[in-house]
Amino acid sequence: MEQKEKLTIEKLIEEAQLFCVGQSEFKHKELFGVTDGKAVGTLIEQKFQKHLHDKYIVTIGSSARRIDLPSDDILTDIKVTSIKQPQSSCPFRDAKQKIFGLGYNLLVFVYDKSDDPATQTAILNFVSCSFVSKERTADYTTTSILNQMKNVNASEEDIISFLEGIKLPVDEITLPQVAQLVLQTEIQIGYLTISNALQWRLNYRKIVNLSDDVPGVEKIVSYNKPK
């Protein structure tokens, strides 16, 4: 029996690319007529996890940490979403995630689903796939504006006013602490759009449409916009 090798980030990215190619040609009988994005996402996540498990030594799933690939050297959550509305939810842990990132990497699969009535099957064409390092998982607009404010020597009060304006979900006691942290810490520009909710709502449109090379955002499959 062939010895499995340990999964690395580099291998994860390689396997994601292979998976996208293979799955884009696969005919899914169980997804014919299915419009529930969560059902599609769950199936694809499970198939990719099995794909990894069959080839590598890898830790899959963690109910405690709620991350699909929770080992410290991988620490990546898998997201599967439709190109029609490339978004998903994730657990809200701390309001600072919107500014400093989620604390783990994301592997984002984006598909375009079509049903074939003749064969009663569905095709998932993976039009985009990206690996987003944890340093790039904050909110784009929030991090961009905070960096601009820091560049013009904004005060703690200015930062507090901005965070109040965007309704960052923190209490009055915590707000000055967050503002101080913003002033003291180098902020990386995030590439998600994160909406406040009981769970964070993550939108990946900026990553899907990204054409520039950005350190920390690996485009595994690039999206060609329809003309």
C-alpha positions in Angstrom: 0.0 0.0 0.0 1.4 3.4 -1.0 2.3 5.7 1.9 0.4 8.9 1.9 2.3 12.2 2.1 1.3 15.0 4.4 -0.9 17.7 2.9 0.7 21.1 2.5 -0.7 24.5 1.4 1.1 24.0 -1.9 -0.4 20.6 -2.4 -3.8 21.9 -1.4 -3.7 24.5 -4.1 -2.5 21.9 -6.7 -5.4 19.5 -5.7 -7.9 22.3 -5.8 -7.0 23.0 -9.4 -7.2 19.3 -10.4 -10.5 19.0 -8.6 -12.0 22.0 -10.5 -11.0 20.5 -13.8 -12.4 17.0 -13.0 -15.6 18.3 -11.4 -16.3 20.7 -14.3 -16.7 17.6 -16.5 -18.7 15.5 -14.0 -22.4 14.9 -14.4 -24.2 15.1 -11.1 -27.5 13.2 -11.0 -28.2 14.1 -7.4 -27.9 17.9 -8.2 -30.3 17.9 -11.2 -33.0 20.6 -10.5 -31.4 21.5 -7.1 -31.5 25.3 -6.5 -30.4 25.2 -2.8 -26.9 26.6 -2.8 -26.2 25.1 0.6 -27.0 21.6 -0.6 -24.7 22.0 -3.6 -21.9 23.5 -1.5 -22.1 20.7 1.1 -21.8 18.0 -1.5 -18.8 19.6 -3.2 -17.1 20.3 0.1 -17.5 16.6 1.1 -16.2 15.4 -2.3 -13.1 17.6 -2.1 -12.5 16.5 1.5 -12.7 12.9 0.4 -10.4 13.7 -2.6 -7.8 15.1 -0.1 -8.3 12.3 2.4 -7.8 9.6 -0.2 -4.3 11.0 -1.2 -2.9 12.7 1.8 -2.5 12.7 5.6 -4.9 15.4 6.5 -7.2 16.4 9.4 -10.8 16.8 8.2 -13.4 18.9 9.9 -13.6 20.2 13.5 -16.9 20.9 15.2 -15.1 22.8 17.9 -13.2 25.1 15.5 -15.7 25.0 12.7 -13.0 24.9 10.0 -12.9 22.2 7.3 -9.1 21.7 7.4 -8.2 22.7 11.0 -4.6 21.6 11.4 -2.3 24.5 12.3 -0.2 24.2 9.2 -3.2 24.3 6.9 -5.9 26.1 8.8 -8.2 26.6 5.9 -12.0 26.7 5.5 -13.6 25.5 2.2 -16.2 27.7 0.7 -18.3 26.7 -2.3 -20.7 29.2 -3.9 -22.5 30.1 -7.2 -21.2 32.8 -9.6 -24.7 34.2 -9.6 -24.2 35.3 -5.9 -20.7 34.4 -4.7 -21.2 34.6 -1.0 -21.6 32.5 2.1 -21.7 32.9 5.9 -19.2 32.1 8.6 -19.2 32.1 12.4 -18.9 35.5 14.1 -16.1 35.3 16.6 -15.0 38.9 17.1 -15.8 42.2 15.6 -12.1 42.8 14.9 -12.2 40.1 12.2 -13.7 42.7 9.9 -10.4 44.7 10.3 -7.7 42.1 11.0 -9.1 39.1 9.1 -10.9 35.9 10.0 -7.9 34.2 11.6 -7.7 31.3 9.0 -7.3 30.9 5.3 -10.1 30.4 2.8 -10.3 28.1 -0.3 -13.1 29.5 -2.4 -14.7 27.4 -5.2 -17.1 29.3 -7.5 -19.3 27.4 -9.9 -21.8 28.0 -12.7 -24.5 25.3 -12.6 -26.4 24.1 -15.6 -29.0 21.3 -15.8 -29.3 19.0 -18.7 -32.9 17.7 -19.1 -31.8 15.1 -21.6 -29.6 13.3 -19.2 -31.3 14.5 -16.0 -27.9 15.6 -14.6 -26.3 18.9 -13.5 -22.9 20.2 -14.6 -20.9 22.4 -12.2 -18.5 24.4 -14.2 -15.9 25.8 -11.8 -15.3 29.3 -13.2 -13.2 30.6 -10.3 -11.1 29.1 -7.5 -8.9 31.1 -5.1 -6.8 30.5 -2.0 -7.0 33.5 0.3 -4.4 33.6 3.1 -5.7 34.6 6.5 -4.0 38.0 6.2 -6.3 38.9 3.3 -9.6 37.8 4.8 -10.7 41.2 6.2 -13.2 43.6 4.7 -11.8 45.5 1.7 -13.6 48.9 2.2 -13.0 49.0 6.0 -9.3 48.2 5.7 -8.7 50.5 2.8 -10.3 53.5 4.5 -8.6 52.8 7.9 -5.2 52.7 6.1 -6.1 56.0 4.4 -7.0 57.6 7.7 -3.8 56.4 9.3 -1.8 57.8 6.4 -3.2 61.3 7.2 -2.5 60.8 11.0 -6.1 60.4 12.1 -6.7 60.5 15.8 -8.2 57.8 18.0 -11.4 59.9 18.1 -11.5 59.9 14.2 -11.1 56.1 14.1 -13.8 55.7 16.7 -16.2 57.9 14.7 -15.5 55.9 11.6 -16.1 52.5 13.4 -19.3 53.9 14.8 -20.4 55.0 11.4 -20.0 51.5 9.9 -21.8 50.1 12.9 -18.9 47.8 13.9 -20.6 45.3 16.3 -18.8 46.3 19.5 -19.9 48.0 22.7 -18.8 51.5 23.8 -16.1 50.1 26.2 -14.5 48.0 23.5 -14.6 50.6 20.8 -11.6 52.7 22.1 -9.6 49.5 22.5 -10.2 48.6 18.9 -9.3 52.1 17.7 -6.0 51.9 19.7 -5.2 48.6 18.1 -5.9 50.0 14.6 -3.4 52.8 15.3 -0.8 50.5 16.7 -1.0 47.7 14.1 -0.2 47.5 10.5 -3.4 46.7 8.7 -3.4 44.4 5.6 -5.9 45.2 2.9 -8.6 42.5 2.9 -10.3 41.2 -0.2 -13.6 40.1 1.2 -16.8 42.1 1.6 -18.0 41.4 5.1 -21.5 42.3 6.2 -22.6 42.6 9.8 -25.0 39.9 10.9 -25.5 37.2 13.6 -23.0 35.4 11.4 -20.6 37.3 9.2 -21.8 37.4 5.6 -18.9 37.0 3.2 -19.0 38.2 -0.4 -16.3 37.0 -2.8 -17.1 39.1 -5.9 -13.9 41.2 -5.4 -11.7 38.1 -5.3 -13.6 36.5 -8.3 -13.0 39.7 -10.4 -9.5 40.3 -9.2 -7.1 40.6 -12.2 -4.0 42.1 -10.4 -1.5 39.9 -8.6 -2.0 40.3 -4.9 0.3 38.7 -2.3 -1.8 36.3 -0.3 -4.5 35.8 -2.9 -3.7 32.8 -5.2 -5.9 32.6 -8.3 -6.1 28.9 -8.9 -8.8 29.2 -11.6 -9.3 32.7 -13.1 -12.8 33.9 -14.0 -13.4 35.1 -17.5 -16.2 37.6 -17.4 -18.9 36.9 -20.0 -18.9 39.5 -22.9 
